[in-house]
Amino acid sequence: MRNSLNPKPEDQNIILIGRHLLRWAEKLIVACEVCSPHYAETSFDSVLDRITGNDPAITDYIFEAPANCPQCRRPINEKTLVDVA
């Protein structure tokens, strides 16, 4: 029996995040776990889930372009912890 932490491949959603949506998501964060370790508590994919309305239990994201922290400009990925505005 599978649970939401380990969905069957046919139940998973792989979503390509285009540049426009990626920039929108970047505008919703203040900083990343590197430059704001005490306040970064939300994964970047949670921000994407809110924007897209996708189910976080079965959705993974692929970025069309690199994402960067608006504060320190370091690269961030979908699992990077961020401080949400």
trRosetta pair geometry for C-beta under 8 A, 3 or more apart (Angstrom, degrees):
i j d omega theta_ij theta_ji phi_ij phi_ji
2 6 5.2 -122 -153 96 94 89
2 7 6.2 107 147 -124 132 28
2 8 5.8 168 32 -46 168 78
3 6 6.0 58 53 37 69 84
4 7 6.5 5 -144 -60 39 94
4 57 3.8 -45 -173 -163 113 131
4 58 7.1 -90 -152 -51 79 81
5 57 7.6 -74 -65 -152 38 88
7 11 4.3 -116 173 89 115 116
7 12 5.3 148 92 -67 121 78
7 57 6.9 110 -46 141 124 86
7 58 4.8 40 -23 -113 169 92
8 11 4.7 81 59 8 82 108
8 12 7.5 -143 92 -20 43 85
9 12 5.7 -49 -151 16 37 116
11 58 5.6 -87 139 -140 88 135
12 58 5.4 -152 -116 -175 47 83
12 59 7.5 151 -167 -91 67 27
12 60 6.6 4 -178 7 114 105
13 54 6.1 -141 91 -156 149 125
13 55 7.2 113 15 50 133 91
13 58 5.6 78 8 122 89 91
13 59 4.4 -22 71 -105 110 75
13 60 7.2 168 88 27 58 60
14 59 7.9 162 -84 -155 24 57
14 60 5.4 -18 -110 71 68 95
14 61 7.8 156 -161 -97 54 19
14 62 6.4 30 176 -12 96 111
15 48 7.9 168 85 157 133 126
15 52 6.7 65 168 -159 167 167
15 54 6.4 -111 -31 -70 152 161
15 59 6.0 5 -3 -164 118 105
15 60 7.3 169 23 85 75 43
15 61 5.3 -32 71 -108 91 69
15 62 7.2 -179 87 25 41 73
16 61 7.8 124 -111 -161 15 65
16 62 5.2 -32 -105 73 62 100
16 63 8.0 127 -161 -116 59 9
16 64 6.1 69 174 -60 97 92
17 21 5.2 -120 -164 90 82 120
17 22 5.2 107 139 -66 110 90
17 25 7.6 -19 -170 -1 139 144
17 48 6.4 -67 -93 -135 142 131
17 61 5.2 21 -23 -169 119 115
17 62 6.9 177 15 79 79 42
17 63 5.2 -31 65 -108 107 57
17 64 6.3 -133 90 -2 53 85
18 21 5.3 87 59 18 76 101
18 22 6.7 -138 100 -8 35 96
18 64 4.9 22 -124 1 42 148
19 22 5.5 -61 -144 39 28 114
19 23 6.2 28 160 -20 67 105
19 64 5.6 -86 -43 84 69 124
19 65 4.9 40 -95 10 90 133
20 23 6.1 -56 -151 34 26 108
20 24 6.6 29 150 -20 61 107
21 24 5.4 -52 -149 34 35 116
21 25 6.4 35 152 -18 66 104
21 48 7.8 70 150 -133 111 90
21 51 6.6 141 -164 134 97 142
21 52 7.5 44 -164 -72 138 97
22 25 5.8 -54 -151 36 32 111
22 26 6.5 35 150 -22 64 104
22 63 5.9 80 -101 -143 137 101
22 64 6.9 -138 -21 43 137 90
22 65 6.2 -167 61 59 162 93
22 67 5.5 -131 -171 -89 112 98
23 26 5.5 -49 -148 33 35 115
23 27 6.7 38 152 -23 63 102
24 27 5.9 -55 -157 29 32 113
24 28 7.2 29 147 -20 61 105
24 51 6.4 126 111 -137 119 146
25 28 5.7 -57 -158 29 39 113
25 29 7.3 22 152 -12 66 104
25 44 7.1 82 155 -173 126 91
25 47 5.1 114 -159 127 100 117
25 48 5.6 -4 -111 -81 148 72
25 51 5.8 -94 -83 -19 92 154
25 67 7.4 -36 87 -131 116 134
26 29 6.3 -67 -157 36 37 102
26 67 6.1 -170 -75 -157 108 94
26 68 6.9 32 -128 63 137 60
26 70 5.7 132 168 -54 95 102
27 70 7.3 93 -100 -70 37 147
27 85 7.9 -45 144 8 55 147
28 47 5.5 161 90 -157 129 121
28 51 7.6 -154 -10 -63 156 115
28 84 6.3 -12 146 -149 88 84
28 85 5.6 -136 -173 30 45 108
29 32 7.4 48 150 -69 137 65
29 44 7.2 -34 -61 -112 152 86
29 47 6.4 -52 -56 -90 105 161
29 69 7.4 -87 111 -137 127 65
29 70 6.4 158 86 11 84 112
29 82 4.3 -42 -140 169 136 135
29 83 6.4 110 -168 71 82 53
29 84 5.8 -59 -109 -106 66 48
29 85 6.4 -163 -119 -19 11 87
30 36 6.9 28 103 -11 100 170
30 39 7.5 -33 75 116 128 135
30 70 7.2 -91 -162 63 20 116
30 71 6.6 39 148 -48 57 121
30 82 7.6 143 44 170 61 89
30 83 4.4 -55 59 99 106 105
30 84 7.0 69 1 140 91 5
30 85 5.2 132 -52 -75 90 75
31 35 4.9 -114 -167 87 115 103
31 36 3.5 91 103 -4 137 132
31 39 6.9 68 62 76 117 116
31 40 6.4 -103 100 -68 85 105
31 69 6.2 36 -156 -171 46 116
31 70 7.3 -96 -83 62 44 79
31 71 4.0 2 -107 0 85 151
31 72 7.1 65 -147 -8 88 95
31 82 6.9 168 89 -157 39 70
31 83 4.6 18 52 33 83 120
32 35 5.9 70 54 28 76 89
32 36 6.7 129 63 34 29 90
32 40 5.9 40 173 -107 30 148
32 69 3.9 -86 -15 -98 118 131
32 71 7.0 -154 9 44 75 110
32 72 6.6 -92 35 37 107 113
32 74 6.2 -111 51 65 150 111
32 76 5.3 -150 -106 -87 136 122
32 80 5.6 -26 -150 162 113 123
32 81 7.1 113 -170 84 64 57
32 82 5.4 -42 -109 -104 57 74
32 83 7.5 -120 -63 8 14 81
33 36 7.1 -77 -110 70 18 64
33 37 5.7 52 -175 -107 62 64
33 40 4.1 -142 -83 96 60 152
33 80 6.1 -146 8 -174 110 78
33 81 4.0 75 -65 65 118 98
33 82 7.1 -78 -34 -70 74 37
34 37 7.2 7 -135 -62 10 87
34 69 7.1 -126 46 -29 107 164
34 72 6.1 -102 91 60 112 159
34 74 5.5 11 46 38 152 161
35 69 6.4 146 18 147 125 153
35 71 4.9 -160 95 106 151 126
35 72 4.0 176 -50 -33 141 130
35 74 7.3 169 -25 10 107 121
36 39 4.7 -44 160 51 112 102
36 40 5.1 121 92 -35 90 97
36 71 6.8 73 -25 48 112 167
36 83 4.7 -44 107 -19 146 137
37 40 6.3 -51 -122 30 25 108
39 83 4.1 33 118 -107 106 125
40 80 8.0 -53 -180 155 135 76
40 81 4.1 108 143 126 104 97
40 82 5.3 -56 -141 -138 97 9
40 83 4.8 -77 -82 -44 61 76
41 81 6.3 11 -94 -168 9 116
41 83 7.4 60 12 -99 70 59
42 46 5.0 -108 -179 68 95 138
42 47 6.7 98 131 -47 121 88
42 81 6.6 123 61 -155 30 69
42 82 5.7 -48 76 65 84 76
42 83 7.6 117 30 -108 96 18
42 84 5.1 6 39 -28 148 117
43 46 4.9 106 64 -7 77 100
43 47 7.8 -139 104 -1 50 81
43 78 7.0 36 161 153 106 59
43 79 5.6 -38 -149 -145 119 40
43 80 7.0 124 -150 70 65 34
43 81 6.0 -51 -89 -94 52 55
43 82 7.3 74 -164 14 14 86
44 47 5.5 -45 -160 29 47 115
44 48 6.6 46 144 -16 69 102
44 67 7.0 136 -178 114 153 156
44 76 5.6 131 -58 148 155 121
44 77 6.9 168 50 105 139 31
44 78 5.4 -132 82 -143 101 32
44 79 7.1 -29 36 18 93 10
44 80 5.0 29 -14 61 121 86
44 81 7.8 -139 -27 -95 74 10
44 82 5.3 81 -76 -13 77 127
45 48 5.2 -49 -148 39 43 115
45 49 6.2 54 149 -27 68 98
45 56 7.1 120 130 -136 102 95
45 59 7.7 172 -180 103 113 95
45 60 7.7 -39 -135 -134 142 46
45 61 5.8 -175 -119 12 97 122
45 78 3.9 50 -63 -179 103 96
45 79 6.6 3 -8 -72 116 46
46 49 5.4 -44 -146 30 35 117
46 50 6.7 39 152 -20 62 100
46 56 6.6 15 -107 -111 66 139
47 50 5.9 -53 -156 32 32 112
47 51 6.6 27 150 -15 64 107
47 82 6.7 -19 -29 61 135 140
47 84 6.5 180 -89 -105 107 111
48 51 5.7 -56 -148 39 35 110
48 52 5.9 11 163 0 71 115
48 54 7.6 -12 129 39 85 119
48 61 5.5 -7 129 -63 166 157
48 78 6.8 -47 12 -130 143 96
49 52 6.4 -68 -136 50 23 95
49 53 7.6 113 174 -64 54 3
49 54 5.4 -102 -131 67 67 82
49 55 7.7 -44 -145 131 110 6
49 56 4.5 -4 -113 -75 156 95
49 59 6.6 142 -101 70 92 137
50 53 7.8 20 -177 -68 21 44
52 59 7.7 -178 90 180 137 160
54 59 4.1 78 145 -77 129 165
55 58 5.0 22 95 36 115 95
55 59 5.7 142 71 -20 59 107
56 59 6.1 -69 -115 43 26 103
60 78 7.2 116 -161 107 66 169
61 78 4.8 153 56 -95 109 139
63 66 6.7 88 121 -104 140 21
63 67 5.8 -116 -125 -24 155 99
63 77 7.6 -129 -7 -134 132 66
63 78 7.6 -170 -38 -49 104 93
66 75 5.5 -65 -171 -124 117 105
67 75 6.9 96 75 -160 57 64
67 76 4.9 -63 105 67 104 87
67 77 7.1 144 50 -93 113 29
68 73 5.1 -1 174 -156 128 52
68 74 6.6 156 -152 77 78 26
68 75 5.9 -53 -98 -99 69 41
68 76 6.4 134 -128 9 17 89
69 72 4.9 13 91 49 132 79
69 73 6.1 -90 67 -37 78 11
69 74 5.0 19 17 49 120 76
69 75 7.9 -11 -7 41 83 3
69 76 5.5 108 -54 -38 77 119
69 80 8.0 -118 -68 148 100 148
69 82 7.5 -173 -114 -117 90 100
70 73 7.8 23 -144 -73 14 56
76 80 3.9 -115 -157 50 90 162
76 82 6.9 43 -153 -72 153 112
77 80 5.3 123 48 -22 57 101
